[in-house]
Amino acid sequence: MTSPYGYIAAGYQQVAFVVRDIAAAERFFSGKLGIPRFCRFNDIQVGEPEYRGGRGEFHYHLSMAYAGETAIELIQHLTGKSIYREFLDRRSEGVHHLGFIVPDHAKAVCDFAAHGYPVVQGGRIGGSRFAYFDTQDTIGVFLETIMLDDEGREVFARIKRGEF
């Protein structure tokens, strides 16, 4: 069994912000912080959506860019119940989670649960899987594990190279 520390120590891959207006956030990050270009995915529909122990139903826009080796992810909640909506209602916009690429989704989920952090939201996009764990009370943000299939790895690599 790996502790959550093991995933953190391996290094995070992304910093994600939940925002109310994704276009305005893209302009801020590009214009004020110099991030050259974002790749936008509109109205993402998650396969096998999970939310707080049950079936989820949530849609969102996602925009991604790279700053060096770190992905900058922007998320705009659209519909349904989600931890993004909860975050906006409780805290407004800001840093929402750190994301970690993992080789084994099921193992990561079991490892976090064994340490008191069950999945609070998750699902699949294509063959890639993701899960969020609520670590806000201890570190101020959620943690997300991401297991990429070959297509997901290629999408991330293309975004990093600016080929979109």
Rosetta silent file (secondary structure, phi, psi, omega in degrees, C-alpha in Angstrom):
SEQUENCE: MTSPYGYIAAGYQQVAFVVRDIAAAERFFSGKLGIPRFCRFNDIQVGEPEYRGGRGEFHYHLSMAYAGETAIELIQHLTGKSIYREFLDRRSEGVHHLGFIVPDHAKAVCDFAAHGYPVVQGGRIGGSRFAYFDTQDTIGVFLETIMLDDEGREVFARIKRGEF
SCORE:     score description
SCORE:     0.000 S_00000001
   1 L     0.000  138.658  177.734    0.000    0.000    0.000 S_00000001
   2 L  -105.034  135.101  176.769    1.217    3.492   -0.864 S_00000001
   3 L   -79.208  160.473  174.620    0.367    6.410    1.395 S_00000001
   4 H   -52.702  -31.747  177.875   -0.935    9.658   -0.121 S_00000001
   5 H   -57.313  -38.586 -179.881    2.533   11.023    0.662 S_00000001
   6 H   -58.960  -38.359  177.968    3.979    8.603   -1.876 S_00000001
   7 H   -71.414  -41.640  179.495    1.886   10.156   -4.625 S_00000001
   8 H   -64.439  -44.160 -177.996    2.725   13.682   -3.480 S_00000001
   9 H   -63.670  -28.316  179.299    6.439   12.886   -3.246 S_00000001
  10 L   -70.386  -16.947  176.152    6.404   11.575   -6.831 S_00000001
  11 L   104.801  136.331  178.404    5.490   15.102   -7.958 S_00000001
  12 L   -83.664  153.646 -177.990    2.361   16.786   -9.111 S_00000001
  13 L  -106.206  -25.442 -177.095    1.631   17.177  -12.802 S_00000001
  14 E  -144.922  152.430  170.960   -1.021   19.865  -12.733 S_00000001
  15 E  -117.831  127.364 -175.693   -2.387   22.811  -10.797 S_00000001
  16 E  -119.352  140.971  179.716   -6.084   23.393  -11.380 S_00000001
  17 E  -119.502  134.422  171.426   -8.223   26.461  -10.836 S_00000001
  18 E   -95.591  130.170 -175.062  -12.007   26.553  -10.721 S_00000001
  19 L  -132.529  159.953  177.525  -13.312   29.720  -12.353 S_00000001
  20 L   -85.782  -31.117 -176.286  -16.670   31.270  -13.194 S_00000001
  21 L  -133.261  102.410 -173.170  -15.669   32.493  -16.668 S_00000001
  22 H   -66.140  -35.542  179.159  -13.137   30.326  -18.460 S_00000001
  23 H   -65.345  -42.298  177.910  -12.514   32.822  -21.281 S_00000001
  24 H   -64.419  -38.816  179.075  -11.729   35.587  -18.775 S_00000001
  25 H   -66.501  -40.984  176.701   -9.414   33.221  -16.876 S_00000001
  26 H   -60.095  -44.497  179.225   -7.593   32.289  -20.090 S_00000001
  27 H   -61.594  -42.120  178.595   -7.107   36.000  -20.867 S_00000001
  28 H   -61.507  -52.456 -176.895   -5.746   36.618  -17.359 S_00000001
  29 H   -63.547  -34.761  178.272   -3.288   33.718  -17.433 S_00000001
  30 H   -78.099  -51.052 -174.623   -2.132   34.629  -20.943 S_00000001
  31 H   -72.066  -41.277 -175.647   -2.141   38.420  -20.670 S_00000001
  32 L   -95.208  -31.927 -176.327   -0.922   38.870  -17.100 S_00000001
  33 L  -107.389   -8.557  173.811    1.106   35.711  -16.459 S_00000001
  34 L    82.653   12.685  176.354    2.423   35.070  -19.968 S_00000001
  35 L   -70.650  121.872 -167.375    1.089   31.572  -20.555 S_00000001
  36 L   -65.137  -39.189 -171.012    1.134   31.469  -24.348 S_00000001
  37 L  -163.611  139.959  177.089   -1.927   29.435  -25.296 S_00000001
  38 L  -109.951  145.675  172.386   -4.723   27.318  -23.832 S_00000001
  39 E  -102.921  118.961 -175.014   -6.402   24.283  -25.383 S_00000001
  40 E  -101.049  138.315  172.697  -10.126   24.383  -24.598 S_00000001
  41 E  -120.539  112.847 -175.946  -12.474   21.415  -24.293 S_00000001
  42 E   -90.984  142.992  174.243  -16.085   22.573  -24.161 S_00000001
  43 E    47.009   61.889  178.684  -18.918   20.798  -22.352 S_00000001
  44 E   -67.436  131.805  175.769  -17.027   17.733  -21.179 S_00000001
  45 E  -112.880  116.532 -174.160  -19.270   14.786  -20.548 S_00000001
  46 L   -84.465  134.921  172.449  -17.721   12.353  -18.110 S_00000001
  47 E   -82.972  146.306  179.765  -18.176    8.614  -18.496 S_00000001
  48 E    48.247   49.862 -175.832  -19.062    6.638  -15.371 S_00000001
  49 E   -67.644  135.038  176.086  -19.379    9.846  -13.314 S_00000001
  50 E  -118.071  142.640  176.078  -19.136    9.485   -9.532 S_00000001
  51 E  -149.001  117.800  174.734  -20.093   12.129   -7.018 S_00000001
  52 L    47.859   47.841  173.988  -20.028   11.780   -3.226 S_00000001
  53 L    87.383   -0.231  179.158  -20.586    8.022   -3.181 S_00000001
  54 E  -134.435 -172.979  177.298  -23.221    7.865   -5.897 S_00000001
  55 E   -72.417  134.984  179.015  -23.705    8.328   -9.588 S_00000001
  56 L  -100.335  167.956  174.404  -22.802   11.827  -10.716 S_00000001
  57 E  -155.336   95.239 -177.220  -24.090   14.028  -13.484 S_00000001
  58 E  -144.842  147.676  178.170  -21.952   17.078  -14.145 S_00000001
  59 E  -129.628  150.094 -178.534  -20.678   18.986  -17.156 S_00000001
  60 E  -159.020  159.790  167.919  -17.880   21.525  -17.391 S_00000001
  61 E   -93.636  146.149  177.052  -15.514   23.376  -19.703 S_00000001
  62 E  -134.431  136.884  178.022  -11.831   22.621  -19.269 S_00000001
  63 E  -130.894  135.297 -175.297   -8.889   24.592  -20.604 S_00000001
  64 E  -134.418  142.905  174.183   -5.280   23.445  -20.340 S_00000001
  65 E  -145.680  169.704  177.371   -1.850   24.911  -20.973 S_00000001
  66 E  -117.174  141.694  169.610    1.653   24.166  -19.805 S_00000001
  67 E  -121.258   98.135 -173.043    4.076   26.270  -17.798 S_00000001
  68 L    65.834 -124.405 -179.297    7.281   24.260  -18.062 S_00000001
  69 L   -91.996   -2.701 -174.726    6.498   20.736  -16.892 S_00000001
  70 E  -103.309  128.703  174.620    3.322   21.733  -15.033 S_00000001
  71 E   -78.990  135.057  172.500   -0.121   21.708  -16.609 S_00000001
  72 E  -103.906  119.466 -176.652   -2.299   24.674  -15.737 S_00000001
  73 E  -115.667  132.554  175.364   -5.926   23.564  -15.808 S_00000001
  74 E  -114.662  134.844 -177.946   -8.941   25.871  -15.742 S_00000001
  75 E  -128.568  128.908  173.342  -12.397   24.442  -14.998 S_00000001
  76 E  -117.268  112.547  177.790  -15.757   26.161  -15.406 S_00000001
  77 E   -63.536  137.536  177.517  -18.674   24.219  -13.902 S_00000001
  78 E  -110.486  -58.990 -176.618  -21.717   24.154  -16.211 S_00000001
  79 E  -145.281  162.714  174.940  -24.386   21.872  -14.805 S_00000001
  80 E    86.531  178.111  176.144  -25.091   19.233  -12.196 S_00000001
  81 E   -90.389  131.357 -179.737  -23.728   18.606   -8.733 S_00000001
  82 L  -155.749  163.732  175.311  -19.957   18.639   -8.542 S_00000001
  83 H   -70.993  -18.174  174.494  -17.094   19.516   -6.259 S_00000001
  84 H   -69.379  -46.329  178.502  -16.441   22.410   -8.655 S_00000001
  85 H   -62.172  -44.958  177.829  -19.893   23.883   -7.913 S_00000001
  86 H   -56.996  -43.807 -178.675  -19.400   23.317   -4.171 S_00000001
  87 H   -61.424  -46.957  179.054  -16.052   25.101   -4.339 S_00000001
  88 H   -61.909  -41.534 -179.568  -17.540   28.118   -6.120 S_00000001
  89 H   -66.958  -35.401 -175.077  -20.416   28.304   -3.652 S_00000001
  90 H   -91.976  -40.797 -170.955  -18.165   28.041   -0.612 S_00000001
  91 H  -122.969   -9.242 -173.747  -14.908   29.713   -1.570 S_00000001
  92 L    77.724 -152.796 -176.667  -15.387   31.431   -4.930 S_00000001
  93 L   -82.548  159.023  174.903  -12.681   31.044   -7.596 S_00000001
  94 E   151.000 -169.478  179.426   -9.152   29.829   -6.998 S_00000001
  95 E   -65.213  123.629 -175.648   -6.764   26.902   -6.713 S_00000001
  96 E  -105.364  -45.815 -178.247   -8.931   23.809   -6.496 S_00000001
  97 E  -155.822  162.500  169.500   -6.627   20.808   -6.783 S_00000001
  98 E  -108.436  135.530 -177.888   -3.233   19.351   -7.546 S_00000001
  99 E  -110.104  140.905 -177.866   -3.213   16.510  -10.059 S_00000001
 100 E  -125.918  129.133  174.521   -0.928   13.462  -10.062 S_00000001
 101 E   -78.346  129.886  179.854   -0.415   11.014  -12.916 S_00000001
 102 L  -125.763  150.972  179.988   -0.651    7.449  -11.604 S_00000001
 103 L   -82.988  -20.801 -173.788   -0.023    4.117  -13.350 S_00000001
 104 L  -137.711  104.780 -176.558   -2.846    2.209  -11.613 S_00000001
 105 H   -61.670  -50.467 -176.746   -6.180    3.916  -10.972 S_00000001
 106 H   -60.064  -40.600  179.425   -7.702    1.192   -8.795 S_00000001
 107 H   -65.213  -43.894  179.668   -4.603    1.003   -6.588 S_00000001
 108 H   -60.734  -43.646  179.212   -4.507    4.792   -6.099 S_00000001
 109 H   -61.222  -45.132  178.589   -8.204    4.823   -5.132 S_00000001
 110 H   -64.430  -41.737 -179.494   -7.645    1.979   -2.637 S_00000001
 111 H   -62.821  -45.918  178.953   -4.523    3.615   -1.210 S_00000001
 112 H   -65.030  -43.628 -179.662   -6.265    6.952   -0.591 S_00000001
 113 H   -61.622  -39.592 -179.952   -9.352    5.251    0.865 S_00000001
 114 H   -63.890  -20.512  178.757   -7.185    3.177    3.227 S_00000001
 115 L  -104.361   16.131  173.974   -5.821    6.450    4.607 S_00000001
 116 L    90.895   15.918 -179.229   -9.251    8.006    5.133 S_00000001
 117 L  -124.617   84.386  177.204   -9.725    9.740    1.784 S_00000001
 118 L   -72.573  163.347  176.771  -12.484    8.112   -0.287 S_00000001
 119 E   -63.234  130.000  175.241  -13.267    9.311   -3.808 S_00000001
 120 E  -104.333  -20.183  175.009  -15.500   12.393   -3.711 S_00000001
 121 E  -161.448  144.677  179.114  -15.758   12.762   -7.495 S_00000001
 122 E  -171.931 -176.252  179.049  -14.419   10.784  -10.415 S_00000001
 123 E   159.359 -157.620 -176.681  -15.025    9.191  -13.748 S_00000001
 124 E  -140.134  144.186  170.854  -13.546    8.538  -17.110 S_00000001
 125 E  -125.660  111.739 -169.818  -12.852   10.534  -20.252 S_00000001
 126 L    62.364 -129.874  177.924  -12.224    8.097  -23.071 S_00000001
 127 L   -96.233    1.249  178.748  -10.008    5.423  -21.549 S_00000001
 128 E   -87.427  146.238 -178.227   -8.404    7.792  -19.040 S_00000001
 129 E  -123.326  151.512  177.278   -9.647    7.782  -15.438 S_00000001
 130 E  -143.294  154.675  177.330   -9.583   10.369  -12.680 S_00000001
 131 E  -149.075  139.192  176.822  -10.526   10.566   -8.999 S_00000001
 132 E  -108.111  145.495  178.806  -10.620   13.423   -6.504 S_00000001
 133 E  -127.738  134.944 -174.372   -9.932   13.122   -2.787 S_00000001
 134 L   -85.087   97.465  176.926  -10.997   15.748   -0.242 S_00000001
 135 L  -112.677   19.258 -176.623   -7.848   16.922    1.515 S_00000001
 136 H   -59.320  -42.059 -177.178   -9.065   20.519    1.875 S_00000001
 137 H   -64.597  -26.972 -177.849   -9.161   20.510    5.673 S_00000001
 138 H   -97.330  -37.935 -177.457   -5.525   19.460    5.893 S_00000001
 139 H  -126.113    0.446  174.194   -3.831   21.162    2.922 S_00000001
 140 L    89.093   -7.230  179.783   -6.460   23.549    1.539 S_00000001
 141 L  -140.889  164.667  170.421   -7.018   21.815   -1.819 S_00000001
 142 E   -78.747  159.350  167.985   -8.302   18.570   -3.282 S_00000001
 143 E  -112.995  143.238  179.406   -5.872   15.987   -4.669 S_00000001
 144 E  -126.898  134.711  170.445   -6.622   14.301   -7.987 S_00000001
 145 E  -104.351  141.772 -176.366   -5.172   11.106   -9.416 S_00000001
 146 E  -131.629  122.556  173.838   -5.161   10.745  -13.188 S_00000001
 147 E  -111.675  113.546 -176.457   -4.481    7.531  -15.064 S_00000001
 148 L   -92.891  136.607  168.843   -3.972    8.256  -18.755 S_00000001
 149 L   -84.211 -177.624 -177.545   -4.511    5.758  -21.543 S_00000001
 150 H   -59.063  -42.506  179.807   -2.412    6.059  -24.727 S_00000001
 151 H   -64.575  -42.802  177.715   -4.785    8.594  -26.270 S_00000001
 152 H   -62.078  -41.398  177.209   -4.814   10.701  -23.096 S_00000001
 153 H   -61.543  -40.380 -179.755   -1.009   10.685  -22.945 S_00000001
 154 H   -68.159  -39.486  177.269   -0.880   11.849  -26.562 S_00000001
 155 H   -61.325  -48.139  178.685   -3.399   14.661  -25.924 S_00000001
 156 H   -59.497  -42.686 -179.145   -1.368   15.915  -22.953 S_00000001
 157 H   -64.580  -41.276  178.376    1.862   15.700  -25.008 S_00000001
 158 H   -64.086  -41.076  178.602    0.314   17.641  -27.914 S_00000001
 159 H   -62.558  -44.351 -179.631   -0.908   20.363  -25.555 S_00000001
 160 H   -60.944  -38.129  178.832    2.546   20.577  -24.008 S_00000001
 161 H   -80.027   -8.762 -177.928    4.118   20.932  -27.465 S_00000001
 162 L    77.399   23.508 -178.363    1.473   23.519  -28.455 S_00000001
 163 L  -100.146   72.777  177.131    0.174   21.316  -31.285 S_00000001
 164 L  -147.750    0.000    0.000   -3.542   21.942  -31.157 S_00000001
